Amino acid sequence: MEITLLTMHILVKHLEKQKNKHANNARSKNAVLMAWYAFGKYYNLTDQVSAYVTACCSTFQGESAILI
């Protein structure tokens, strides 16, 4: 599950970067927005999985412990 969270985080960063990069190109911008839509659809499904919630809690607890 931790790998899934890491992959999703990488995808978010990549899509944000591409959105800014292609802000002036309508065709590329549309492709990035469609990718965001598809990603959002699957990301929202992860909220319905109890294992995902458990992994989020344990991952974020570990990160906060590292930051402190």
DSSP file (Angstrom, degrees, kcal/mol; ACC not computed):
  #  RESIDUE AA STRUCTURE BP1 BP2  ACC     N-H-->O    O-->H-N    N-H-->O    O-->H-N    TCO  KAPPA ALPHA  PHI   PSI    X-CA   Y-CA   Z-CA
    1    1 A M     >        0   0    0      0, 0.0     4,-2.2     0, 0.0     5,-0.2   0.000 360.0 360.0 360.0 -35.5    0.0    0.0    0.0
    2    2 A E  H  >  +     0   0    0      1,-0.2     4,-2.2     2,-0.2     5,-0.2   0.870 360.0  53.3 -63.2 -35.7    2.9    2.3    0.7
    3    3 A I  H  > S+     0   0    0      2,-0.2     4,-2.6     1,-0.2    -1,-0.2   0.892 107.0  52.4 -65.3 -39.3    4.1    1.9   -2.8
    4    4 A T  H  > S+     0   0    0      2,-0.2     4,-2.5     1,-0.2    -2,-0.2   0.922 109.6  48.3 -62.2 -44.3    0.7    2.9   -4.1
    5    5 A L  H  X S+     0   0    0     -4,-2.2     4,-2.2     2,-0.2    -2,-0.2   0.908 112.2  49.0 -62.9 -42.2    0.7    6.0   -2.0
    6    6 A L  H  X S+     0   0    0     -4,-2.2     4,-2.3     2,-0.2    -2,-0.2   0.917 111.5  49.5 -63.2 -43.8    4.2    6.9   -3.2
    7    7 A T  H  X S+     0   0    0     -4,-2.6     4,-2.4     1,-0.2    -2,-0.2   0.904 110.6  49.9 -62.6 -42.4    3.1    6.3   -6.9
    8    8 A M  H  X S+     0   0    0     -4,-2.5     4,-2.4     1,-0.2    -1,-0.2   0.902 109.7  51.4 -63.4 -40.4    0.0    8.5   -6.5
    9    9 A H  H  X S+     0   0    0     -4,-2.2     4,-2.2     1,-0.2    -2,-0.2   0.913 110.2  49.0 -62.4 -42.5    2.1   11.3   -5.0
   10   10 A I  H  X S+     0   0    0     -4,-2.3     4,-2.4     1,-0.2    -2,-0.2   0.900 110.4  51.1 -63.7 -41.4    4.6   11.1   -7.9
   11   11 A L  H  X S+     0   0    0     -4,-2.4     4,-2.8     2,-0.2     5,-0.2   0.900 108.6  51.2 -63.5 -41.0    1.7   11.2  -10.4
   12   12 A V  H  X S+     0   0    0     -4,-2.4     4,-2.4     2,-0.2    -2,-0.2   0.941 111.7  46.9 -61.0 -47.4    0.2   14.3   -8.7
   13   13 A K  H  X S+     0   0    0     -4,-2.2     4,-2.2     1,-0.2    -2,-0.2   0.904 113.5  49.2 -61.4 -41.6    3.6   16.1   -8.8
   14   14 A H  H  X S+     0   0    0     -4,-2.4     4,-2.5     2,-0.2    -2,-0.2   0.927 111.7  47.9 -64.6 -45.2    4.0   15.1  -12.5
   15   15 A L  H  X S+     0   0    0     -4,-2.8     4,-2.4     1,-0.2    -2,-0.2   0.884 111.0  51.2 -65.3 -37.9    0.5   16.2  -13.5
   16   16 A E  H  X S+     0   0    0     -4,-2.4     4,-1.9    -5,-0.2    -1,-0.2   0.928 111.5  48.0 -62.5 -44.1    1.0   19.6  -11.7
   17   17 A K  H  X S+     0   0    0     -4,-2.2     4,-2.3     1,-0.2    -2,-0.2   0.915 113.5  46.9 -62.5 -44.2    4.3   20.1  -13.5
   18   18 A Q  H  X S+     0   0    0     -4,-2.5     4,-2.4     2,-0.2    -1,-0.2   0.863 107.5  56.7 -68.3 -36.1    2.7   19.2  -16.9
   19   19 A K  H  < S+     0   0    0     -4,-2.4    -1,-0.2     1,-0.2    -2,-0.2   0.926 112.6  41.4 -60.7 -44.5   -0.3   21.5  -16.2
   20   20 A N  H >< S+     0   0    0     -4,-1.9     3,-1.1     1,-0.2    -2,-0.2   0.891 113.7  53.0 -69.3 -39.6    2.0   24.4  -15.7
   21   21 A K  H 3< S+     0   0    0     -4,-2.3     3,-0.3     1,-0.2    -2,-0.2   0.874 117.3  36.5 -63.3 -38.7    4.3   23.5  -18.6
   22   22 A H  T >< S+     0   0    0     -4,-2.4     3,-1.3     1,-0.2     7,-0.3   0.035  77.1 120.3-106.1  25.2    1.4   23.2  -21.1
   23   23 A A  T <  S+     0   0    0     -3,-1.1    -1,-0.2     1,-0.3    -2,-0.1   0.802  81.0  43.1 -60.5 -29.8   -0.7   26.1  -19.8
   24   24 A N  T 3  S+     0   0    0     -3,-0.3     2,-0.7    -4,-0.2    -1,-0.3   0.412  98.3  79.9 -98.3   1.5   -0.5   27.9  -23.2
   25   25 A N    <>  -     0   0    0     -3,-1.3     4,-3.1     1,-0.2     5,-0.2  -0.903  62.0-164.5-113.4 104.4   -1.1   24.9  -25.4
   26   26 A A  H  > S+     0   0    0     -2,-0.7     4,-2.2     1,-0.2    -1,-0.2   0.866  86.7  48.9 -57.9 -42.0   -4.8   24.1  -25.6
   27   27 A R  H  > S+     0   0    0      2,-0.2     4,-1.6     1,-0.2    -1,-0.2   0.937 116.8  40.5 -67.2 -46.3   -4.4   20.6  -27.0
   28   28 A S  H  > S+     0   0    0      2,-0.2     4,-2.3     1,-0.2    -2,-0.2   0.887 113.4  55.1 -68.6 -38.4   -1.8   19.5  -24.5
   29   29 A K  H  X S+     0   0    0     -4,-3.1     4,-2.4    -7,-0.3    -2,-0.2   0.903 106.6  51.5 -60.6 -41.2   -3.6   21.2  -21.6
   30   30 A N  H  X S+     0   0    0     -4,-2.2     4,-2.1    -5,-0.2    -1,-0.2   0.893 108.4  51.3 -62.8 -40.3   -6.7   19.3  -22.5
   31   31 A A  H  X S+     0   0    0     -4,-1.6     4,-1.9     2,-0.2    -2,-0.2   0.902 110.5  48.7 -64.0 -40.6   -4.8   16.0  -22.4
   32   32 A V  H  X S+     0   0    0     -4,-2.3     4,-2.3     2,-0.2    -2,-0.2   0.910 110.3  51.1 -65.6 -41.8   -3.4   16.9  -19.0
   33   33 A L  H  X S+     0   0    0     -4,-2.4     4,-2.2     1,-0.2    -2,-0.2   0.871 108.8  51.3 -64.0 -36.2   -6.9   17.8  -17.7
   34   34 A M  H  X S+     0   0    0     -4,-2.1     4,-2.5     2,-0.2    -1,-0.2   0.879 108.8  51.5 -67.5 -36.6   -8.2   14.4  -18.9
   35   35 A A  H  X S+     0   0    0     -4,-1.9     4,-2.8     2,-0.2    -2,-0.2   0.910 108.9  50.8 -64.6 -41.3   -5.4   12.7  -17.1
   36   36 A W  H  X S+     0   0    0     -4,-2.3     4,-3.0     2,-0.2    -2,-0.2   0.913 109.9  51.0 -59.7 -43.0   -6.4   14.6  -13.9
   37   37 A Y  H  X S+     0   0    0     -4,-2.2     4,-2.0     2,-0.2    -2,-0.2   0.940 112.8  44.3 -61.0 -48.3  -10.0   13.5  -14.4
   38   38 A A  H  X S+     0   0    0     -4,-2.5     4,-1.7     2,-0.2     5,-0.2   0.915 115.0  48.7 -63.8 -43.3   -9.0    9.8  -14.8
   39   39 A F  H  X S+     0   0    0     -4,-2.8     4,-2.8     1,-0.2    -2,-0.2   0.922 110.5  51.4 -62.0 -44.5   -6.6   10.0  -11.9
   40   40 A G  H  X S+     0   0    0     -4,-3.0     4,-2.4     1,-0.2    -1,-0.2   0.870 105.7  55.9 -61.2 -38.1   -9.2   11.7   -9.7
   41   41 A K  H  X S+     0   0    0     -4,-2.0     4,-0.9     1,-0.2    -1,-0.2   0.926 114.8  37.5 -61.5 -45.8  -11.7    9.0  -10.5
   42   42 A Y  H  X S+     0   0    0     -4,-1.7     4,-0.9     2,-0.2    -2,-0.2   0.845 113.6  56.3 -76.3 -34.2   -9.4    6.2   -9.3
   43   43 A Y  H >X S+     0   0    0     -4,-2.8     3,-0.7     1,-0.2     4,-0.6   0.905 104.5  53.5 -63.3 -40.6   -8.1    8.2   -6.4
   44   44 A N  H >< S+     0   0    0     -4,-2.4     3,-0.8     1,-0.2     4,-0.3   0.818 102.0  59.6 -64.0 -30.2  -11.6    8.8   -5.1
   45   45 A L  H >< S+     0   0    0     -4,-0.9     3,-1.3     1,-0.2     4,-0.2   0.792  92.7  66.8 -67.7 -27.2  -12.1    5.0   -5.2
   46   46 A T  H X< S+     0   0    0     -4,-0.9     3,-1.3    -3,-0.7    -1,-0.2   0.789  89.0  65.9 -66.1 -25.4   -9.2    4.5   -2.7
   47   47 A D  T << S+     0   0    0     -3,-0.8    -1,-0.3    -4,-0.6    -2,-0.2   0.744  95.6  58.5 -65.2 -21.8  -11.3    6.3   -0.1
   48   48 A Q  T <  S+     0   0    0     -3,-1.3     2,-0.6    -4,-0.3    -1,-0.3   0.522  88.6  86.3 -85.7  -5.7  -13.7    3.4   -0.1
   49   49 A V    X>  -     0   0    0     -3,-1.3     4,-1.5    -4,-0.2     3,-0.5  -0.858  65.1-155.4-101.5 120.2  -11.0    0.8    0.7
   50   50 A S  H 3> S+     0   0    0     -2,-0.6     4,-2.2     1,-0.2     5,-0.2   0.826  94.1  59.4 -65.0 -31.3  -10.4    0.4    4.5
   51   51 A A  H 3> S+     0   0    0      1,-0.2     4,-2.5     2,-0.2    -1,-0.2   0.865 102.2  54.7 -64.6 -34.6   -6.8   -0.8    3.9
   52   52 A Y  H <> S+     0   0    0     -3,-0.5     4,-2.7    -6,-0.2    -1,-0.2   0.927 107.2  49.4 -63.9 -44.7   -6.1    2.5    2.2
   53   53 A V  H  X S+     0   0    0     -4,-1.5     4,-2.3    -7,-0.2    -2,-0.2   0.921 111.9  48.7 -60.7 -44.3   -7.3    4.4    5.2
   54   54 A T  H  X S+     0   0    0     -4,-2.2     4,-2.4     1,-0.2    -1,-0.2   0.915 111.7  49.1 -62.1 -43.5   -5.1    2.3    7.5
   55   55 A A  H  X S+     0   0    0     -4,-2.5     4,-2.6     1,-0.2     5,-0.2   0.894 110.0  51.7 -64.4 -39.8   -2.1    2.7    5.3
   56   56 A C  H  X S+     0   0    0     -4,-2.7     4,-2.9     2,-0.2     5,-0.3   0.937 110.5  48.3 -61.4 -46.3   -2.6    6.5    5.2
   57   57 A C  H  X S+     0   0    0     -4,-2.3     4,-1.9     1,-0.2    -2,-0.2   0.931 115.4  43.2 -62.1 -46.1   -2.8    6.7    8.9
   58   58 A S  H  X S+     0   0    0     -4,-2.4     4,-1.8     2,-0.2    -1,-0.2   0.875 115.5  49.4 -70.0 -35.8    0.3    4.6    9.5
   59   59 A T  H  X S+     0   0    0     -4,-2.6     4,-2.3    -5,-0.2    -2,-0.2   0.939 113.0  45.3 -67.8 -46.9    2.2    6.4    6.7
   60   60 A F  H  X S+     0   0    0     -4,-2.9     4,-2.4    -5,-0.2    -2,-0.2   0.848 110.7  53.9 -68.7 -32.2    1.4    9.9    7.9
   61   61 A Q  H  X S+     0   0    0     -4,-1.9     4,-1.8    -5,-0.3    -1,-0.2   0.911 110.0  48.4 -65.5 -40.1    2.2    8.9   11.5
   62   62 A G  H  X S+     0   0    0     -4,-1.8     4,-1.5     2,-0.2    -2,-0.2   0.895 111.4  49.3 -66.4 -40.1    5.6    7.7   10.4
   63   63 A E  H  X S+     0   0    0     -4,-2.3     4,-2.0     1,-0.2    -2,-0.2   0.907 110.6  49.7 -66.4 -41.5    6.3   10.9    8.4
   64   64 A S  H  X S+     0   0    0     -4,-2.4     4,-1.5     1,-0.2    -1,-0.2   0.862 108.0  54.2 -67.5 -32.5    5.3   13.2   11.3
   65   65 A A  H  < S+     0   0    0     -4,-1.8    -1,-0.2     1,-0.2    -2,-0.2   0.866 108.7  49.3 -66.9 -34.7    7.6   11.2   13.6
   66   66 A I  H  < S+     0   0    0     -4,-1.5    -2,-0.2     1,-0.2    -1,-0.2   0.885 110.4  50.6 -70.4 -38.3   10.5   11.8   11.2
   67   67 A L  H  <        0   0    0     -4,-2.0    -1,-0.2     1,-0.2    -2,-0.2   0.779 360.0 360.0 -71.4 -26.4    9.7   15.5   11.0
   68   68 A I     <        0   0    0     -4,-1.5    -1,-0.2    -5,-0.2    -2,-0.2   0.473 360.0 360.0 -80.3 360.0    9.6   15.9   14.8
